[in-house]
């Protein structure tokens, strides 16, 4: 018999053990559930598990899972009043003691699975010794073949991004397209949307015009004021400078600042973008950055690219993470090396490939692919960490950015779509 003093962390572990792909469960209101993908540990508020995929009564459902010891804990923790939990599609508990299904803030109700019961625990015992089907497949495949599968997946992700930029170039100015992409990358996954929205409100054309027409002594501050003011982070004691298109948007951008380190605050990234605009004022952002890759295969080419995108903090930003917010910062960069890598891999390289294809500059297309295939791996993010664990491979097998992108491609295109049997690793 399971003790009622079990801790929530143990219930999470229990879910991970029993919820392998293909297992059949049942909700407290007798709906059949087939788990296609159990999801990964969440790094966002509003759920314990992200990106789970399952069938409920034959219908595929995707979303997040919240886990509790008791189903009544949902209301005790006030989740029913919190919009952050509206993405929950399944409530997993050890013991069901609530009177009804789990209610979300938006009025919807989600099913509950109770893990307590002899059948569930027997499934748990059977699965304790079992490993992820991915691990078994990888063990039988061998390192070389797995490496090639990751390389192919990474190339597929590059082509997807290149194609998306190519479509955008058909309807958007090339410089604005690149600028919007960089702005999105400055937002990490949490703030991609508000950064890209801001790029539409404060365009590259307006910023480069300011950089060229204003005295150098005041141009940087003017660009900062427009970006930060429109973003909703104006300098203290100053009215925000807004372009006509941005009037009425102040403080309406959906910034997500939960667990954002002070050094990664959007205001610091915008200060970095202002300095990039000014740095490349003579030739413009587009021409400067798309030719940056030409130097990669020359001596010190790697450092030239990193130096071309990195921005050191100066003046006010040495000890501020947001206007009016002073803080002792260890991070001396507004755009550091790890963010440079993300901009390069996810934006500059696929954009330059698309731009080369669009303008019939074959060399730019070939250079972009060559850099992408040889660039060293960067810091491991949560999804990559999850995928190396799920596949049972060592970090040393993911030596290049290409393979890191391959892990992300597998996760987004197969794992989170419940397509395990179509995954290249399984073939």
N, C-alpha and C positions, 0 to 999 in steps of 0.2 A: 504494500500500500504506500502511496506517495505521501510524504508528510506535507502538511499545509504551511510549514515554515520555510519552504523552498524560496530561494532568492530569485529575483527577476533575471539576473545574469545566467543562472542555471537554466531558466526556461528558454532563454535565447540560445544557449548551447544545445539544449534538447531539440529545438526547432532546426538548427543547423544539421544535427545528426539525422533526424528522421525525414527531412524535407528534400531528399534527393530527387532528381528529375524522374518523373513518371510515377511517383508514389501516389496512391489514392487515399484521400482523407474524407471526412464528413463534417459539415458544420453542425452547430447545435440545433439548427432548424431543419436538419436532415437533407441538406443540399450536398451533392457529390462534388468533390474538389480533386482535380489532378494537378499536381505541381509540375510545371514544365521547367521553371528556373526559380530556385529559392531566393534569389537576390543576393545583395551584398550588404555588409554593415554600413549603416548610414553615417555620413559626415555632415548632415544638415539637420536643423531643428525640424521637428514634425514627424519623425518616424524612427524606428529602430533598424528597419531593413528597407533598402531602396531597390527599385527596378525588378521586383519579383514578377514572374509570369505564371499564370495558372489558368486552368479551365474550371469554370463552375457551371454545372449542368450543361457541359458541352460548349459554353461560350468562353472565348479567350479573354482574360482580364489582365491588365498590366498596371503596376503601380507600387505603392509603398505599404509596408506592414508595420503595425505597432504591436509590441509584445508586453504583456503584463502577467503577473501571477494570478490575479483575479480579474474577471471582466468588469467588476465594479470599480476597479482602480482607474478606469477611463474617466469617470465622472469625478472621482476623488482628486485626480490630477488636473481637473478642469479642462481636459482636452476638448470636451464638447462645446466649449466657448472660445476655442482658439483656432483661428483661420489657418494657422500653419499646419494643422492636422487634416485639412480638407482633401489632401492627396492620398489619404489612407484608403485602401481597397479591401483590406483583410485585417481583422483583429485576432491575434493568436494569444491564447491564455492557457494557464495550467488548469484553473478551476473556473467554471462558469457559475457566477452567483448573482448576476444582474437579472432584472426582470424582463429586459427587452434586448433587441439587437443594438449594436453600438451606433450612437447618433453623432453626426458631424455638425460643425458649426453652421454649415450651409443647408442643413435640414435633411441631408441624405443619410441613409443607414447602410452599414456595411456588415457582412456576415462575420460570425465568430467561430473559430475552431478551438475547442478545448482539448488539450493534450492529455488530460487525465483519463484513465480508463485502461483496462487490461489490454485491449487490442493495440492501442497506441503505444503502450510501453513495450509490448512484444515487438512491434515494428522498430522501436528504438533499439532494442537489444540486437535485432537482426542487422540493423544498419550501422551500429557502433563500429563493427569491424570492416564495414564497407568503405570504399573510398569514392571520391568524385569519379564519375565515368571518364572525365577528362584525364585524370591521373593515370587510370588504367590504360587508356588509349596512348598517352604520351610515353608511358613506360615501354609499350610494345613497339613504338614507332622509332625511337632513337633520336639523339640530339640533332644530327645533321638534317633529318627530314623535318623536325619541328622548326629548326632554324629557317629552313626554306619556306615552310608554311607561314611563319611570321613575316618573312620578307615579302611574300606575295600579298599577304593581308595589308602590310604597310604600304605597298605600292598601290593597292586598291583604294586605300584611304586617301592617298595623294591624288589619285585620278579623280575621285569624287570631289575633292576640294578644288582641284583645277577646273573641273567642269562647272562647278558652281560659280567660280569667278568668271569663267568664260561667258556664262549666261548673263551675269551681271554687267559685263563689259558691253553687251549689246544695247543696254539701256542707260548706262551710267558713265559719267566721265571717269577715265582711268585713274586719275589722281584721287578723286573722291572715293572710288572703289577701294583703293589701297588704304587710304586713311581710315575709312570705316572698318576695314578688316583689322587694322592695327588697334583701333580704339576698342573693338570687341575683345581682342586678345589681352588688352590691359585690364579688362574686367574680370579675368579668370572665368570660371564657369558660373559663379554666383551673379556677377554683374555684367555679363556680356550684353544683355538686352538694353539696360540703361545707357551703357557706353555707346552702343550703336545708335540708339535713339538720339543721344546727344550729338553724335557725328552728323546726323541729319539736320539738327537744329542749328549747329554751328559748323558750317561747311569748311572744307579745306580752302576753297577759293577765298572766303572771307578772311580766314586766318593768314593766308599767304599774302593777301592784299594789305593787311595790317602790318605784316612783317616788312614789306617792301616800302610802304608809304610813310610809316611812322619813324621818327628818329630812333636809332638803335638803343638809346638810353631809356626809352619809354616803351618800345615795342613789346618786350617780354612781359612787362607788367600788364599792358593792355590786353595781350592775348590770354594771360592767366585770368584776368578779371572777367573776360567774356566766357571762357570755359567754366571757371569755378562758379561764377554768378548764375549761369544758365543751369548748371548742375545742381544748384541749391546749396553751395558751399561758399558764399561770398565772404570776402575779407571783413573783419570787424569794423564797425562804424562807417561802412561804405554801402551805398546802394549798389546792388548787382548790375553790371553792364550786360544788357540783353540785346541781341539782334532782334529786329522786328518779328522774325518768324518764331522767336522763342518766347514772346510775351504771353504770359498766362501759364507757362510751364514750370515756373519756379517752385521747387519743393514737390513736384509731382512725379519726378522720375523714381521708379521703384527700386531704390538702392537697398541692397541686402548687406547689412554690416555686422550681422551676428557672427562671432568668432573670426572676424577679419582683424588681423594684426595691425597695429598702428602703422607699421612700415609699409603695409599693403593697402592703406586707405585709398579710395578712389581719388581723393584730392591730390595726393602725392603723384599718382599716375598721370593726372591731368597736368600737373606742373611739369612732369617729364615730357609729355607731348608738346607742351608749349615750347620747351627748349629744343626739341627735335625740329619743330617748324622753323624756328629761328636759325638753327644750325645749318639747315639746307635751304636757306632763303635764296641764295644766288641762282641755283638750278632748279629748286623746287623738290618737294618730297618724292614725287614719282620718279623723275630722272635720276636723282641721287641714289635712291635705294635700289632701283632695278639694275643699276650698273655696279652696285656694291659687290655683287656676286662674281663679277668678272675678275676680281682680285683673289678669289678663293684659292686657286691653284698656283698662285705665286707665293713667294716666300712670305711667311707670317700672314697668310691670307685669312686664317681662322681668327686671329686677333683683330684684323682689320674689320671683319664683319661684326664681331662682338662690340668693338669700339665704336662702330658706326651707329649702333642702335642703343647702346648703354648710355645712361644719363646720370651723372653724379649729382648729389644734392649740394646746394649752395645757399648761402645767405639765410633767409627766413626758414628754409626747409631743412636746415641742419638740425633743428630741434622742434619742428612742428610737423604733425601728421595731418592737420586740417587747419584752415584759418581759425585762429583763436584757440587752438588746442595744442598746448605745448607738452612735449614729452621727451624723455631721454631716450634717444634712438640709437641702436647699434647699427642699423641699416643706413649706410652712407650713400645709397643710391635711390634715385627716384624711379629708375628702370634698371634693374640689376641683371646679372648674367642669366639667372634662371628664367626671368621673364623674356629676355632677349631670345633665348632658345625657343620659347613657346611662340613668339612672334615670327621667328625665322621659319620654324617647321610648319606651323599652322597657317601662316599668312604670306610672308614674303616669298617663300619658295613656290608654293602652288599658284600664287598670284602672278609671279614673274613668268612661270611656265605658261599660264593662260595668256598673259600679255604678249609673250613672245609668239605664241600661236596666233593670237588675234592680229598682231601687227606684222606677221610673217618674218619674225626675227628668230630663226631656227636656233641660233647660238644661245639665246636666253633660255629657251625651252630645254636644251640639252644641258646647259650649265646648272639649271635649277634641279633637274633630276639627279645629276652627278653629285651635287652637294648634299641633297636629301639622302642619297644612298650611303654616303660615307660619314655623315655628321655623327659624332659620338653621342651616346645616350646621356640624357640629363638626369635631373632628380626624379625619383620614382614618386608618382602620385598615388592616391588611394585606389583608383581603379586598376592601375598597373600592379600594385601590391596585391590586390585581390586576385587578379588574373594569374600572376605567377604562383600564388598559393593554390588556386583552383586547378591549374594545369600541372602543378607539382614540379615546376622547373626552377632552376637556380637563377638568381639575379645575373650571374656571370654569362648566362646564355642570351641575355638581352643587352648586347654591347653597343648597339647603334640606336639612333633616334628612329630609324626605319622600323626596327623591331618593337620599339615602344609604341609606335603608331599602329603596328600590327596587332598588339594586344588590345588597344583601344578599339580598333576596327572589329575584332572578334567579339568584344564585349557588346558594342553598340548594335552590330548587325546580326549577331547570332544569339548570344546569351540572353540579352534583354528582349529578344523577339521570340524566345522559346523555340529556337531552331537548332537545337543540339545535333540532331541527326543530319543537318545540312552543313554543319561546321567543317571547315577545311581540315581541322585537326582530327576529326573523326573519319575522314575519307582515306 
